[in-house]
Amino acid sequence: MTMDLNKRLSLPADIRLPEGYLEKLGLSSPPFDRPLSRRLRRVSLSQIGFGKLETYMKLNKLGEGTYATVYKGKSKLTENLVALKEIRLEHEEGAPCTAIREVSLLKDLKHANIVTLHDIIHTEKSLTLVFEYLDKDLKQYLEDCRNVISLHNVKLFLFQLLRGLAYCHRRKVLHRDLKPQNLLINEKGELKLADFGLARAKSIPTKTYSNEVVTLWYRPPDILLGSIEYSTQIDMWGVGCIFYEMTTGRPLFPGSTVEEQLHFIFRTLGTPTEETWPGILSNKDFKSCKYPKYYPDPIQKHAPRLDHEGSDLLSQLLQFEGKKRISAEAAMRHPYFHSLGERVLKLPDTTSIFALKEIQLQKEMGQKPSVLQGSVTAQNGKLGL
């Protein structure tokens, strides 16, 4: 296992160095007239301090699971705060492979709305992933606002979530575990997708490598009913659930078992019929549960704060059949976002939407002063980073 890790975890070729890094360390940058060999690149990066635990100072523990512990830390090179996700390698039960999956994906995903993986440190006993540090996750942001987020900020957060997902989906990467704890937010209001441990997995396990139970609340009905045809649309249902939660302050379908989860879904959207979901009557799991016949409720009734465009977008996300759900790319162009202007659609991938002067986060009315300002609760640290 260790040898396999060594082979697969050499540092990313295009790792981003802050300006002035090399000068500060008295190192000259490599000559650009010839490409750097892998060995030389590794030597030069490790001279700077990449891939070494002593480059980072642990500040405090944010959370702990069976396989992984997350610490708030500081880079001695840049003085920046970081999140150190330490994965123990003694356990063979699948923990390292989800970690390797996360590493290999995040090395290639460079986007303003995806958490940045700064460094990878591999020792015999552990694998530490060094991420940029963000102040809190969406779950904690909601709690800090007493569960009422300004509708303007809901729009900005949703747009950034769609923007990060559209980038992933263009690259055929599915996240598969969207939930408020996996959406990190900094003080500027930038929202970033985190925790790619389940992305591109062949199936959705019941636990993550922090040994947290994978929640059913954001899982689409086709997957709950046994579909293994995963496509980018698996994530779009979760986006709808998160949109609703940001708007109302409460989860839409908080089931604790698959049957209860489907019950919640059908009670709101109506029990599917052959007309509303072709083929549903031949699904064994659906037939065996004998759900009562519910009629659909208008979504506006459940999310009264949403305007007409907002409820239209929400209903396009919450479609039973994956192929009927709106894509992330199309959702960004939905009339609900027209008030943000045209320029927000033309930004380079790595540029924040807040680079535009017309885009600004509103001060939250009900925001309570957080004792954890600039910190993350233990549970959030464990799940979100």
N, C-alpha and C positions, 0 to 999 in steps of 0.2 A: 504493500500500500504506500509506504513512504517513498519508495523509488518512483512509483507512478506519479505521486504528488510532485516530486522534484521535477520530473519531466514536464509536467503540465503547468507548473506555476512559476516559470521564469517571468520576470517583470514585463508589463505591457510595453510594446515597442513605442507607443505614442504617449507615454505617461507625461502629464503636463507639469512642467516646472514653472513656478511663479517667476516673474521678471526679477532679475538681479540675484537669483539663487546661486548661480555658479560664481559670480563675482564675490558674493558674500563669503563663500567658502574658499576663495582663492584658487578656484579650479577654472581652467580655460574650457570653453565649450568645444566639443569634438569637431574636427574639420569636416566641412560639408561637401568637399569635392569627392569624397568616397563614402559609400554607405558603411555604417558601423556594423561590425559582425556581432552576432548575438552574444558571444563571449565578452567582447569589448564593451558592448552596451551594458551588460550586467556588471562588469567591473566598474565602469564609470558611474552607474547609478548607485552601486553599493559604496563607492568612495564618498558620494554625497550623503549617504545615510539611508537610502531606501532599502527596504527589506531587513532592517535591523530594529529589534525591539527597543534598544537603548535610545533610539531617535525620538521615542515618544514617552511622555510622562503620564502615568495614570493619575487621574484626579479623584474620581469617585465611581462606585459601581452604580450602574443604571438599572441592571436587571440580570436575572440568572435563570437558566433552564438546565435540563439534564445535560445537554451537550455544549451549550453556548453561554457565555457571559458577556455582557456589554458594559464597557466602561466609558465614562467621559474622559477624554485625554487632551494632551496638548503636544503639538509638534515642536521639538526643540529647534528645528530648522526655521520654521516660518512663524512660530509663536501662535499659530492658529489653533483653535479648538478642533478636536476630531472625536469621532466615536470609534472605539476599538471593539470590534466584535471578535471575541476569542473563542474559537471552536476547538474543543478537546478531541484529540484523534485516537484516544485509547479505545473508545467505543467503535465497534465495527458496524453497528446496526444502522447503516444508511446515513449517518450524520455527515461524514466527509463528502459523500457524493453530491448531496444537495449543496454543500458549501462550494465544491468545485464548480457546480453548475452556475451558482450565483457569480463566482469569480469570472468564469469564462464569458458569461453574458455581459456583466458590467464593464469588463475591460473594453468591450466594443461599443457600449452605449454612451454616447457623449451628447447630452442634451440639457438645456437649462431646467427642465422639469423632471430630471432623473438624478437621484443622489449620486454624487461622484465618489468613485472608489479611488482613493489616493495611493494606496500602497498595500502590498501583500507581504506578510512576514510568516515564513514557514520554519518551524522548528520540529524536532522529532515528536514532541508531545502535543503541539498545538498549531493551529493555522489562525493567524490574526488578520482580519480584514480592516483596513483603516479607511473610514468614510469621512466625508465632510460632516461637521456637526450642525444640526438644526435644532432650534429652540424647543420645539414641541411637535406633537403629531395632531392630526385633525380631531381625534377624540378628545384630547386635552384642550385644544382650542375651543371646541364646543362647550366643554365644561367651564372653561374660564369665562365664556360669554353667557353663562347661565342658560345654555342651550338655545340662545337666540342670536344667530349670526345675521349681520346686516345683509339684505338681499343683494346689494351691490357686490359685497365681498363673496357671497355664495357664487355669483356669476364669475368673478375673477378666479376663484378656486376651481370651479368646474371647468372653466376654459383651460386652465393650466393642466388639470388632470387629463383632459381630452388631448391636449397638445403633446404631453409626454407619451400617452398611449398611442396616438396616431404615429409617432416616430417609431415606437416599438413594433407596432403592427405592420408598418411599411417594411420592417426588417424581419417579418414573420416571427417575432417574439411575442408570446402571450404571457401576461403576468400571472393569471390564475388564482391569485390570492389577494384581490383588492378588498380593502376594508379601511376604515378611518385610521387604525393604528399603523397602517403601512403608507400613509400619506403624511410626509413631514413638512412642517411650515416654519419659516424663519421670521425674524422680526419685520423684514420688508414685506412679508406677505407672499413670498415665493413658495409655491407648493411643489414638492418633489416626490416622485414615486420611489419607494424603497422596498427592501426585502424581496429579492428576486429568487429566493430559495426554491420556490415551486415552479418558476417559469420553465417552460419547455419540458416539464416532466411528462412521462408517458401516462401517469394517472395522478389523481389528487390524493395524497396520503391523508390519514386522519390526524397526523401530528406533524408539526414542523420540527426542525432540529433543535429548537429550544425546548422541545417536548410539550409545546403548547398545542391544545386541541385546535384543529383548523375549523373555524366557524362556518356554519351553514347559511348564515343570514344573507350573505351576498352571492349565493350560488344559484345559477339559473335552473328553472324547472326541468329543462331537457336533460341536464347533467344529473339532477336529483333523481330523474326517472331512468337513469342507467345509460344515457347516450355516451358513447366514447368518441364521438366525432367532434373533436375539439377544433374550434376555429377562433379567429379574433373576436367573434361575437360573444364568446364566453365572458369576456371582460366587460362588455357593454351593459349586460344586466346589472353587474356590480356597480357600474357608474350610475345607473338609474337609482339603485338603492341608496347610494351615498348622496346623490343629489337630493333625494327626498329627506334623508337624515339631516343634511345641512339646513334644509328649509324649515323642517318641523321640530328639530331637536330630539327626535326619537327614531329608533330603527323601524323600518317598514315591515319587515317579516322576521321577528325575533324567535324563530323556532329552535327547539333543542334536539329534535330528532328529525329525520328525513320526512316522516309522515306529517309531523306537526308543521314543518316548514312548508310543505306543499299545501297543507290546510290553510295556513295564513295567506299564501299566494292566491289560492282559489277563492278565498272569502272576499278578497279585494278585487281581483281581476275577473272573477267569474270562473266556475268550473268549466274546463275546456270541453268542447264537443267536437265531433268530426268536422263541423263547419269551421270552428275557430282554430282548430289544430288538427289538420288532416293526419290520420294514422294513429291518433291518440287511443282510440278504442281497442287497438290491437296491442297496446303496451301492457305487458303482464303486471308490472308494478302498479300501474294506474288502476287496472281492473281489480286487482286483489284488495285495494284499500277502500273501494266503494265510497268515494267522497260524496257528501251531500251536494245537491244541485244548487250552487250559488249563482246569483246573477251579478254581472259586473257593476261596480260603482264608478261614477265619474271620478277621475283622479283628482279633480279640483276639490271634491268634497273632502279628500284626505289631506290635501296640501293647499289650504285656502289662501296662503300668502302668495302663491305663484300666480303670475298673470297668464293670459291666454297662451302666449308663446312658450312660457316656461312649462305649463302643463302639457302642451303639445309635444315638446321635446321629451319630457318625462315619459309620456305614453309611447313614444317611438323607441325609447330605451327598454321599456318593460314589456316586450313582446314575447309570447310563449316560445315561438320558433326563432332559433338563432338567425336564420336567413332574413327574417323580417325586421330585426333590430337595426337601428341606424348605426352606421360606422362612426368611428371617432373622427375621421376626416370630414365626413358629411355633417356631423353634429357641430363641429367648429364653425360651419357656415350657416347654421340654423338662425332664423330671424331673432331668436332669443338673444344672440350675441351682437346683433347689428349695432346696438348702442355703444359697443367698444370701439367702433370704427373699423376701417379697412386695413389700416397699417399693421394691426396685430396679427393678421394672417400672413404677412410677408416677412416676418422676422427670421433672421438666420437661426438655425437650431440651438446654438449655444447662447443666444441672447435672451435675457429675461424680458417678460412683457412690461416690466416696470422701467425698462429703458425708455419707453415712450412716455412723454410728459403728460399725455391725456389719460394714462392709466395710473390710478392711485388708489391705494387701500383706504377705506373709510375707517374712522375710529369707531370701535364697537361701543354701543351705548351701555350695554349691561356688563361690560368687562370688569371682573373683580380683580383686584390686585393679586397676582399669583405669588404665593409663597415660593413657588418653584420657578420664578422668572429665570429664564435662561437654563432651566434644567428640565429633566423629563422624569416622570414617575417611574418607579421600578418596573411596573407592568409595561408601560409604553416603551421604555428602553429595551425591554426584552423582546417585544414584538415588532417594534417599528423600525429598528435600525439593522 
